[in-house]
Amino acid sequence: MIDLYFWPTPNGKKISIMLEETKIPYRLVPVNIGRGEQFRPEFLAISPNNRMPAIVDPEPADGGPAISVFESGAILIYLADKAGQLLPKDVRGRTQVLEWLMWQMGGLGPMLGQTHHFRSYAPEKIPYAIDRYTNEAHRLYGVLDRRLKERDYLAGEYSIADIACWPWLHPEGQGQSFDEFPNLKRWYETIKARPAVEKGGQAGADLRTAAMDDKAKAVLFNQRARKD
């Protein structure tokens, strides 16, 4: 059984959805990032960047000792290879999926995260920052919409690329409207209707029971390099 070190954020939901899609048994291990649990030594041993999600697989394919994996994109690739699902084996199909997975990891996630931060959490409303990231969110929504104009999914068939992107899209909080992006809206609703996405998207829903308080903001938004 996979141990999933988790908090209900977009990156966490990528992995709970993937585990539900592949039907790999898993156990949620909550990591309350608003209370600093990501800095515990036992967690840093498997996720040295002090970020969740991370997984520990006690039964890797090589039959050797348990394997830990951090970074949500790396986890998706690992689980896809383990299950033999949602990542093509042919070089062209695999390359296409990995292109869009890396696009999400390097662009969509970080930029939409900054959009949320400056629109909702920053202690000061900074017009330049709000406009900068809201406009970039609009551009990225447009990239997805154009990509989906003549295909059902980002890389042809449903894959880890779609799983990576889907949890990050929250138009209202990001200053966007799906009405402006009809292909993206159709894709979003199609994925939302998948039973595994519904179940994985609700994983750990009881963990986040209140709005982010000042203590959580101090932990999440003021981190500097940590010394041993």
N, C-alpha and C positions, 0 to 999 in steps of 0.2 A: 504494500500500500504506500502510495506517495504521500509524504508530508508536505503540505503546501503552507508556507509561511506567508501570511495574508493579512491585508486590510482592505475594506471595500472601496477601492479607488479604481480608476480605469485600468491601470496596469495590473492590479490584483485580479480584476474581473476577466481580463484576457485569459488568465491561466485557469480560473475556475470554469469558464466556458469551454476551454479546450479540453479539460479533463472530463467534463460532462459529454462533450461531443465524441470523444474517443472511448468513453466508458471505462477509463482507467480508475480503479478505486483510489480514493484519496481521503486524507484527513486534514481539516483546517487547523492550523496552528496560528491563532491570532497574534499579530504584532501591532500593538497600539502605537502608531507613529506619532500621535498627538501627545503621548505621555513618555516618549523617549525609549520605548522598548527596543527600537532598532539599534540602539547603542549597547545592548547587553553583549558581553563577550561571546556567549554561546551563539548568538545570531551573527555577530561579525565573523565568526569562524566559517560560516557558509555564505555570507554576503558582505564582503569587505568594504563595499561602497555604502554600507548602512542604509540600504534601500530594500524594500520588499517590492515584488514577491521574490521568493526563493523556494526551491524544492530540494528535498532529499529523497532519492530513489534507493531503497534498500535492496532492490533486485535489478541491477542494470543488465543490459543484454550480454555483456561479456562474462557474467557470472562472478565477477570480482566483488570487492567491497562496495559499500554504499557510495553513490555519487551525489554530490550537491551541485546545484546549478543556480546562479544568480543572473539577473537581467532578463526581463520578460521576453525579449526576442530570442535570446539563446534558449530559454526554457521552452518556448513554442517549437523551435526546431528540434530540440531534444525529444519532446513528447511526440512530435509528428514522426520522427524516426523510430521511436520506441513502438508506436502503435501502427506504423505503416499506413498512416492516413493523413490527408489534408496537406501534403507536400509531395508533389510529383517526383517520380524517380528519374524521369528522362531529363536530360541536361537543359533543354529549352524551357520546359515547364517549370522545373525547379528554379532556374535562374529568374524567371519572370516573377514567381512568388516571392523569392528572396529580395528582388528589387523593391517590391512594394512593402515588404516587411521592413526593410532598412529605411525606406521613405517615411514610414510611420515612426520608427524609432528616432530618426534623426531630425524629422521635420514636424509632422503632424502632432505628435505627443508634446514635444517641448514647446512648440508655438501655441498650441491651445492651452497648455498649462499656464503659460505666461498671460494669455488672454484672460483666463479665469482669475489669476492673481491680481492683475491690475484693475479689472472690472469689479471684483468682489472682495478682495482681502487686503489690498494695500492700504495702509493707514491714511495715506493722502491720495486724493484723486488727481492723478497726473495726466492731463489731457493728451500730451504727446505720447506717453506710453500706452494709454487706452486706445488711441487712434492707431498707433503703430501695430499693435498686436491684433486688434479687431480687424484691421485691413488685411493683415497677413492670414488671419483665420478665413476671411472671405476668399482670398486667393487660393488657399488650400482646399476649401470646399469646392471651388471652381475646378481645381485639378481633378478631384474625385468625380465631379459631375460629368466632366468631359470624358474621363476614362470609362465611365459606366454608360455612356450614350449608346454604344453598340454591343454591350456585353452584360451578362447578368452579374458577374463578380469581377473583382479587380484583376485576377489572372486567369480568367476564363471559367474554371471550376471553383466552387467554394473551397477556401483554403485558409491557412494560418494568416495570410495577408488580410483577409476580411475580418477574422477574429481580432487581429491586432488593432485595426482601425475603428471598428464599430463602437467599443465602449467610450471612446474619446469624444464622440459627437453629441454635444448638448447645445443646440442652436440658441435657445433663449439665453443661457448664461454666457454665450460667446458672441452675442450681438448679431446673430444670423437668423435666417428664415429658410426652412426647407422649401417653401413655396418658390424661392428663387432658383432652386436646384432640383428639378423634378426627377432627374435620373438618380441622384443621390438619395432623394426621399424614397423612391421605389426600392432601391437596394437596402436602405436602412429598415424599412418596414418588413421586407422579405426576411432579413436576418432576425429581426426582433421576433418574428413568428415561429422561429425554430424552437422546439421544446427544450433542447439542450442550452440554448442561449437564454431562454427565460429562466431555467433552473440555475444555470451558472451565474447569471446576472444578479440573482437574488441571494447568492451565497454570502453568508455573513451579514445579512441585512440588519440583524439585531445588534451588531457590534457598534455601529455608529448611531447613537441614540440622541445626540444633542448637537446643536450648532457648534462650530469651532470657537473655543474660548481663547482668552488672551494667553493662557499657559500653552495651549497647543500651537498658537501662532508663534510664540517665542521659540518653541522647539523646532518648528518646521521651517521658519523663514529667517533664522539668524544663525545658521550653522557656519562654522569655520573649521579649518583643519584641526583634527583632534590629535593630541599627543598621548603616547602610551604612558 
